[in-house]
Amino acid sequence: MYMIGIARDEAQSKAIRRESVGGYDILILDAASRQSLASVRSLGRAGLRVAAGESITACGPSRSALAFRSRYCALKVVLPAITEDGGEFAAAVVDFVRAHGTRVVLPTGDSTIAALMPRREQLTALGCVLALGSSSAVKVANDKDSTLAAARDLGIDQPKTMRIESVDDVPALLAEFDFPVVLKPTRSWTGKTAERLGPVEVIDEAEAVEVAEGFLAAGAGVLAQTWACGRREGITLFVVAGEVLASWAHAEHRTTPALGGASVVRESIAMPHDSYTASVRLVLAIGLEGLCEVEFRRDADNRPLLMEINARLPTTIENAALSGVDFPLMIWQWAAGLEIDHADGYRTGVRTRWLRGDIRWLVYNHGRVGRPDSVSRTRALWIFTTEFVRTRHYDCLDWRDIGPAFAELRLIVAAARRLAS
């Protein structure tokens, strides 16, 4: 029992190498994502042979997905685009495993998880493990309606919620809620849109109708919730056989979009007893195993209100690693049937920043001053600028593995050019 760090000593690396078999130990998908990059680095440093895969649409014409540029990526795998049912993409992953004797496949995005869950038995027949919890538990976790229903049965606090079946329900919404109201899709990924769906705040009836129509057209249900104004918290758990082997908590200082999108600036915090207890109860009740993140937002009375569960690697795992908890390595050990290292604690006050996302936050805030989760333009510029003094750790930047940082820099420059044009 000891705290897991981001560096592994030589004895540990050799022990892991002795367990490695086949062509590749693991295929990590969603190579353009920050969580996949962090996973490639973690497992590559542990001595594993890591392949990274990404759809052709997400890795771009230059094939410069973040994880592809890492020195720890032994093979770049460009896969078909993920269409509505993800069939062609999933078939290509199965073909890769068949050809290369890959031991574990780790999807880190909603779309790739949805595509591969139906192929679990095919992968198992090839001697490969899909590093996700059971299909039934993941299905509940990925559906906000089902998650909230399970939480209600347990008496876990959540925002006042109403299901919207059609735009005809909007008048009933107006009778029950005061603006601003948060509208959420019941599922983040439906296969009908290229982008992940996320929560949107609405401040009048016209906006409520427009957003509800968009979610319904994308194939998702719609949940209306009261807006919580307090701190955002994430509780990340690693659970095996009903036992929590590791836990880590962080506060989200900024996200993009501001209401609850991708993590931009976050900080490791001491484990809050109330949200941790609720997280464990909910995860065990659903039956989730492996890694998951439970998200809360505190209300004006400082009560943690459940937002959702992400039954996958969150974008914050690089911060967890810097804090002393190596979740990707635990996932590998769990999927490969090895003894799993417990994490008995972590460092608090570790602050990390996604610079490209923070630039996006600054630009978005400029156009939405006065709306929920916005600040004045002067205040936003001050927050953005002083962050360079407050934060030492940046997503993608690692001096021992500099290639991904250059790929990220190109994305920042391209985004700046689009804004200037």
C-alpha positions as CSV (number, residue, x, y, z in Angstrom):
1,M,0.0,0.0,0.0
2,Y,1.6,3.3,-1.0
3,M,0.8,6.5,-2.9
4,I,1.2,6.1,-6.6
5,G,3.4,8.7,-8.3
6,I,3.9,9.6,-12.0
7,A,7.4,8.2,-12.0
8,R,8.1,4.5,-11.7
9,D,11.3,3.0,-10.5
10,E,13.2,0.5,-12.6
11,A,12.2,-2.5,-10.6
12,Q,8.5,-1.7,-11.0
13,S,8.9,-1.1,-14.7
14,K,10.7,-4.5,-15.1
15,A,7.9,-6.2,-13.2
16,I,5.3,-4.8,-15.5
17,R,7.3,-5.7,-18.6
18,R,7.4,-9.3,-17.5
19,E,3.6,-9.4,-17.6
20,S,3.5,-8.0,-21.2
21,V,2.6,-10.4,-24.0
22,G,1.6,-10.1,-27.7
23,G,2.2,-7.3,-30.1
24,Y,0.8,-4.4,-28.1
25,D,-0.1,-4.3,-24.4
26,I,-2.8,-1.7,-24.9
27,L,-4.5,0.3,-27.6
28,I,-5.6,3.6,-26.3
29,L,-8.2,5.3,-28.4
30,D,-9.2,9.0,-28.7
31,A,-5.6,9.9,-29.3
32,A,-6.5,13.6,-29.8
33,S,-7.7,13.9,-26.3
34,R,-5.7,15.1,-23.3
35,Q,-6.7,12.1,-21.1
36,S,-5.5,9.7,-23.8
37,L,-2.2,11.5,-24.0
38,A,-1.8,11.3,-20.2
39,S,-2.5,7.6,-20.4
40,V,0.0,6.9,-23.2
41,R,2.7,8.7,-21.2
42,S,1.8,6.9,-17.9
43,L,1.8,3.4,-19.5
44,G,4.7,4.0,-21.8
45,R,6.8,5.1,-18.8
46,A,5.7,1.9,-17.0
47,G,7.4,-0.1,-19.7
48,L,4.3,-1.1,-21.7
49,R,4.1,-1.2,-25.5
50,V,1.4,1.3,-26.3
51,A,-0.5,1.9,-29.5
52,A,-2.7,5.0,-29.9
53,G,-5.7,5.2,-32.1
54,E,-7.9,8.0,-33.4
55,S,-10.6,8.4,-36.1
56,I,-9.4,10.1,-39.3
57,T,-11.8,13.0,-38.7
58,A,-10.5,13.7,-35.2
59,C,-6.7,13.4,-35.9
60,G,-6.9,15.9,-38.8
61,P,-5.2,16.0,-42.1
62,S,-1.7,16.3,-40.6
63,R,-2.3,13.2,-38.5
64,S,-1.0,15.1,-35.5
65,A,-3.3,13.9,-32.7
66,L,-1.7,14.7,-29.4
67,A,-0.9,11.2,-28.3
68,F,0.6,10.4,-31.8
69,R,3.3,12.9,-31.1
70,S,4.3,11.3,-27.8
71,R,7.7,9.4,-27.6
72,Y,5.8,6.7,-25.7
73,C,3.4,6.0,-28.6
74,A,4.8,2.8,-30.3
75,L,2.3,2.9,-33.1
76,K,-0.2,5.4,-34.6
77,V,-3.4,3.9,-35.7
78,V,-5.7,6.0,-37.9
79,L,-9.2,4.6,-37.8
80,P,-12.4,5.2,-39.8
81,A,-14.7,8.1,-38.9
82,I,-17.3,7.3,-36.3
83,T,-20.7,7.4,-38.0
84,E,-24.1,7.1,-36.3
85,D,-23.7,3.5,-35.2
86,G,-19.9,3.4,-35.0
87,G,-19.9,0.1,-36.8
88,E,-17.0,0.7,-39.2
89,F,-14.9,2.2,-36.5
90,A,-15.5,-0.6,-34.1
91,A,-14.8,-3.2,-36.8
92,A,-11.5,-1.6,-37.5
93,V,-10.5,-1.8,-33.8
94,V,-11.5,-5.5,-33.7
95,D,-9.4,-6.1,-36.9
96,F,-6.4,-4.3,-35.3
97,V,-6.6,-6.5,-32.2
98,R,-6.9,-9.6,-34.3
99,A,-3.9,-8.7,-36.3
100,H,-1.7,-7.4,-33.5
101,G,-2.6,-9.6,-30.5
102,T,-3.4,-6.6,-28.3
103,R,-4.2,-7.3,-24.7
104,V,-6.3,-4.3,-23.6
105,V,-8.4,-1.7,-25.5
106,L,-9.1,1.6,-23.6
107,P,-11.6,4.0,-25.1
108,T,-11.7,7.4,-23.4
109,G,-14.5,9.2,-25.2
110,D,-18.3,8.9,-25.2
111,S,-18.5,8.1,-28.9
112,T,-15.8,5.4,-28.9
113,I,-17.3,3.8,-25.8
114,A,-20.7,3.7,-27.5
115,A,-19.2,2.2,-30.6
116,L,-17.2,-0.5,-28.8
117,M,-19.5,-1.7,-26.0
118,P,-21.5,-3.9,-28.5
119,R,-18.1,-5.5,-29.6
120,R,-17.0,-6.6,-26.1
121,E,-17.6,-10.3,-26.7
122,Q,-15.7,-10.2,-30.0
123,L,-12.7,-8.6,-28.3
124,T,-12.9,-11.1,-25.4
125,A,-12.9,-14.0,-27.9
126,L,-9.6,-12.6,-29.3
127,G,-8.1,-12.6,-25.8
128,C,-8.5,-8.8,-25.4
129,V,-10.2,-6.9,-22.5
130,L,-12.3,-3.8,-23.1
131,A,-11.2,-1.6,-20.1
132,L,-14.7,-0.5,-19.1
133,G,-17.2,-1.5,-16.5
134,S,-20.2,-3.8,-17.3
135,S,-22.4,-2.7,-20.2
136,S,-25.5,-2.4,-17.9
137,A,-23.7,-0.2,-15.4
138,V,-22.1,2.0,-18.0
139,K,-25.5,2.4,-19.7
140,V,-27.1,3.7,-16.5
141,A,-24.1,6.0,-15.9
142,N,-24.2,7.5,-19.4
143,D,-27.9,8.3,-19.2
144,K,-28.5,11.3,-16.9
145,D,-32.1,10.4,-16.4
146,S,-31.2,7.0,-15.1
147,T,-28.4,8.3,-13.0
148,L,-30.7,10.9,-11.3
149,A,-33.3,8.3,-10.7
150,A,-30.8,6.0,-9.0
151,A,-29.6,9.0,-6.9
152,R,-33.2,9.8,-5.9
153,D,-33.7,6.3,-4.6
154,L,-30.7,6.8,-2.4
155,G,-31.7,10.2,-1.2
156,I,-28.7,11.9,-2.8
157,D,-29.3,15.7,-3.3
158,Q,-29.7,16.9,-6.8
159,P,-31.1,20.0,-8.5
160,K,-34.8,20.3,-9.0
161,T,-35.4,18.4,-12.3
162,M,-38.1,18.2,-14.9
163,R,-38.1,15.9,-18.0
164,I,-39.1,17.7,-21.3
165,E,-40.5,15.3,-23.9
166,S,-41.3,18.0,-26.5
167,V,-41.2,21.8,-26.9
168,D,-44.9,21.7,-25.9
169,D,-43.6,21.1,-22.3
170,V,-41.9,24.4,-22.2
171,P,-45.0,26.3,-20.8
172,A,-45.0,23.8,-17.9
173,L,-41.3,24.5,-17.4
174,L,-42.1,28.2,-17.1
175,A,-44.6,27.4,-14.4
176,E,-42.2,25.4,-12.3
177,F,-38.9,27.1,-12.7
178,D,-37.4,30.6,-12.5
179,F,-34.8,31.7,-15.0
180,P,-31.9,31.0,-15.5
181,V,-32.7,27.3,-16.1
182,V,-30.2,24.7,-17.2
183,L,-31.2,22.3,-20.0
184,K,-29.2,19.1,-20.3
185,P,-29.3,16.3,-22.8
186,T,-30.0,12.9,-21.2
187,R,-27.1,11.5,-23.2
188,S,-23.9,13.3,-24.3
189,W,-23.5,11.2,-27.4
190,T,-26.3,10.1,-29.6
191,G,-24.4,9.4,-32.9
192,K,-26.6,11.9,-34.8
193,T,-24.2,14.9,-34.3
194,A,-20.5,15.2,-34.7
195,E,-20.0,16.9,-31.3
196,R,-20.7,15.9,-27.8
197,L,-23.8,17.4,-26.4
198,G,-23.5,19.5,-23.2
199,P,-25.6,21.5,-20.8
200,V,-26.8,25.0,-21.8
201,E,-28.3,27.8,-19.6
202,V,-31.4,29.5,-20.9
203,I,-32.7,32.9,-19.7
204,D,-36.0,33.1,-21.4
205,E,-38.7,31.1,-23.1
206,A,-37.4,31.6,-26.6
207,E,-34.0,30.2,-25.7
208,A,-35.6,27.3,-23.9
209,V,-37.5,26.3,-27.0
210,E,-34.5,26.6,-29.2
211,V,-32.2,24.5,-27.0
212,A,-34.8,21.9,-26.4
213,E,-35.5,21.5,-30.1
214,G,-31.8,21.1,-30.7
215,F,-31.4,18.3,-28.1
216,L,-34.5,16.5,-29.3
217,A,-33.5,16.7,-32.9
218,A,-30.1,15.2,-31.9
219,G,-31.9,12.2,-30.5
220,A,-31.4,13.0,-26.8
221,G,-34.0,13.6,-24.1
222,V,-34.1,16.9,-22.3
223,L,-33.8,17.6,-18.6
224,A,-34.5,21.0,-17.1
225,Q,-32.8,21.8,-13.8
226,T,-32.4,24.7,-11.5
227,W,-29.0,26.5,-11.8
228,A,-26.6,25.9,-8.9
229,C,-24.2,28.8,-8.4
230,G,-21.5,27.3,-6.2
231,R,-18.2,25.4,-6.6
232,R,-17.9,22.5,-9.1
233,E,-16.3,19.4,-7.7
234,G,-15.3,16.1,-9.2
235,I,-14.8,12.9,-7.3
236,T,-12.8,10.3,-9.2
237,L,-13.1,6.7,-8.0
238,F,-11.4,3.5,-8.9
239,V,-13.6,0.6,-7.8
240,V,-13.0,-3.2,-8.0
241,A,-15.4,-5.8,-6.6
242,G,-17.2,-3.2,-4.6
243,E,-14.1,-1.8,-3.0
244,V,-12.7,1.7,-3.6
245,L,-9.0,1.3,-4.3
246,A,-8.3,4.9,-5.0
247,S,-10.1,8.2,-4.8
248,W,-9.2,11.8,-5.8
249,A,-11.0,15.1,-5.6
250,H,-10.7,18.3,-7.5
251,A,-12.4,21.7,-7.9
252,E,-13.1,23.1,-11.3
253,H,-12.2,26.8,-11.4
254,R,-13.1,27.2,-15.1
255,T,-14.6,25.1,-17.9
256,T,-15.5,25.8,-21.5
257,P,-18.3,26.2,-22.2
258,A,-18.6,28.0,-18.8
259,L,-21.6,26.2,-17.6
260,G,-20.0,22.8,-17.4
261,G,-17.9,21.9,-20.5
262,A,-14.3,20.7,-20.8
263,S,-12.0,21.3,-17.9
264,V,-9.8,24.4,-18.3
265,V,-8.4,25.1,-14.8
266,R,-8.7,22.7,-11.9
267,E,-7.0,22.0,-8.6
268,S,-6.7,19.0,-6.4
269,I,-8.5,19.4,-3.1
270,A,-8.9,17.6,0.2
271,M,-11.6,14.9,-0.2
272,P,-15.0,16.5,0.8
273,H,-16.8,14.0,3.0
274,D,-20.3,14.8,1.8
275,S,-19.7,14.5,-1.9
276,Y,-17.4,11.5,-1.5
277,T,-19.9,9.6,0.6
278,A,-22.7,10.3,-2.0
279,S,-20.3,9.3,-4.9
280,V,-19.4,5.9,-3.3
281,R,-23.1,5.1,-2.5
282,L,-24.2,5.9,-6.0
283,V,-21.4,4.1,-7.8
284,L,-21.8,1.0,-5.8
285,A,-25.6,1.0,-6.2
286,I,-25.2,1.3,-10.0
287,G,-22.6,-1.4,-10.0
288,L,-19.8,0.5,-11.8
289,E,-16.3,-0.9,-11.7
290,G,-13.1,0.5,-12.9
291,L,-12.7,4.3,-13.2
292,C,-15.4,6.9,-13.0
293,E,-15.8,10.5,-12.1
294,V,-18.9,11.8,-10.2
295,E,-19.6,15.5,-10.7
296,F,-21.2,17.8,-8.2
297,R,-22.0,21.5,-8.0
298,R,-22.7,23.2,-4.7
299,D,-25.7,25.4,-4.2
300,A,-26.1,28.7,-2.3
301,D,-26.3,26.7,0.9
302,N,-23.1,24.8,0.1
303,R,-24.9,21.5,-0.5
304,P,-23.3,19.3,-3.1
305,L,-25.8,18.6,-5.9
306,L,-25.3,15.7,-8.2
307,M,-24.7,16.6,-11.8
308,E,-23.6,13.4,-13.6
309,I,-21.3,10.4,-13.7
310,N,-18.6,10.0,-16.4
311,A,-17.9,6.3,-16.6
312,R,-14.6,6.9,-18.4
313,L,-11.3,8.6,-18.1
314,P,-11.9,12.3,-17.4
315,T,-9.7,15.1,-18.8
316,T,-8.5,15.8,-15.3
317,I,-6.3,12.7,-14.9
318,E,-3.1,14.5,-15.6
319,N,-3.8,16.6,-12.5
320,A,-4.5,13.3,-10.6
321,A,-1.1,11.9,-11.7
322,L,0.7,15.1,-10.6
323,S,-1.1,14.8,-7.3
324,G,0.1,11.3,-6.9
325,V,-2.6,9.0,-8.2
326,D,-1.8,7.1,-11.5
327,F,-5.2,6.1,-12.7
328,P,-4.2,4.8,-16.2
329,L,-1.7,2.4,-14.6
330,M,-4.5,1.1,-12.3
331,I,-6.8,0.6,-15.3
332,W,-4.1,-1.4,-17.0
333,Q,-3.5,-3.6,-14.0
334,W,-7.2,-4.2,-13.5
335,A,-7.9,-5.0,-17.2
336,A,-4.8,-7.3,-17.4
337,G,-5.7,-9.2,-14.3
338,L,-2.7,-8.0,-12.3
339,E,-2.4,-7.0,-8.7
340,I,-3.6,-3.4,-8.4
341,D,-1.7,-0.7,-6.6
342,H,-3.8,1.1,-4.0
343,A,-3.5,4.8,-3.6
344,D,-3.8,5.9,0.1
345,G,-3.6,9.6,-0.4
346,Y,-2.6,12.5,-2.7
347,R,-1.2,16.0,-2.7
348,T,-3.7,18.9,-2.5
349,G,-3.3,22.3,-4.1
350,V,-1.9,21.0,-7.4
351,R,-3.3,23.4,-10.0
352,T,-3.2,22.6,-13.8
353,R,-4.3,24.6,-16.8
354,W,-5.4,23.8,-20.4
355,L,-4.2,27.0,-22.1
356,R,-6.1,26.5,-25.4
357,G,-9.3,25.9,-23.4
358,D,-8.6,29.0,-21.2
359,I,-8.2,31.1,-24.3
360,R,-11.5,29.8,-25.5
361,W,-13.1,30.6,-22.1
362,L,-11.8,34.2,-22.4
363,V,-13.3,34.6,-25.9
364,Y,-16.7,33.0,-25.0
365,N,-17.0,35.1,-21.8
366,H,-16.5,38.2,-23.9
367,G,-19.8,37.5,-25.7
368,R,-21.9,36.3,-22.8
369,V,-21.3,38.9,-20.0
370,G,-24.3,39.1,-17.7
371,R,-25.3,35.4,-18.2
372,P,-24.8,32.7,-15.6
373,D,-21.2,31.7,-14.9
374,S,-19.8,34.8,-16.6
375,V,-17.7,37.7,-15.3
376,S,-17.1,41.2,-16.6
377,R,-14.6,41.5,-19.5
378,T,-12.1,43.3,-17.3
379,R,-12.4,40.7,-14.6
380,A,-12.0,37.9,-17.2
381,L,-8.8,39.4,-18.7
382,W,-7.4,39.7,-15.1
383,I,-8.2,36.1,-14.3
384,F,-6.7,34.8,-17.6
385,T,-3.5,36.9,-17.2
386,T,-2.8,36.2,-13.6
387,E,-3.2,32.5,-14.1
388,F,0.3,32.5,-15.7
389,V,1.5,33.4,-12.2
390,R,-0.7,30.9,-10.3
391,T,-0.2,27.8,-12.4
392,R,3.0,25.9,-13.1
393,H,1.6,22.8,-14.8
394,Y,0.0,22.9,-18.2
395,D,-1.9,20.2,-20.0
396,C,0.2,18.5,-22.8
397,L,3.4,20.2,-21.7
398,D,6.0,17.7,-20.4
399,W,9.7,18.5,-20.9
400,R,10.5,14.8,-21.0
401,D,8.0,14.4,-23.9
402,I,7.8,17.6,-25.8
403,G,6.2,16.5,-29.1
404,P,2.6,16.8,-27.9
405,A,3.2,20.4,-26.7
406,F,4.2,21.4,-30.2
407,A,1.1,19.8,-31.6
408,E,-1.0,21.7,-29.0
409,L,0.8,24.9,-29.9
410,R,-0.2,24.5,-33.5
411,L,-3.8,24.1,-32.5
412,I,-3.6,27.3,-30.4
413,V,-2.1,29.3,-33.3
414,A,-4.7,27.9,-35.7
415,A,-7.5,28.9,-33.2
416,A,-6.0,32.4,-32.9
417,R,-5.9,32.8,-36.6
418,R,-9.6,31.8,-36.9
419,L,-10.5,34.4,-34.3
420,A,-8.5,37.1,-36.0
421,S,-10.1,36.4,-39.4
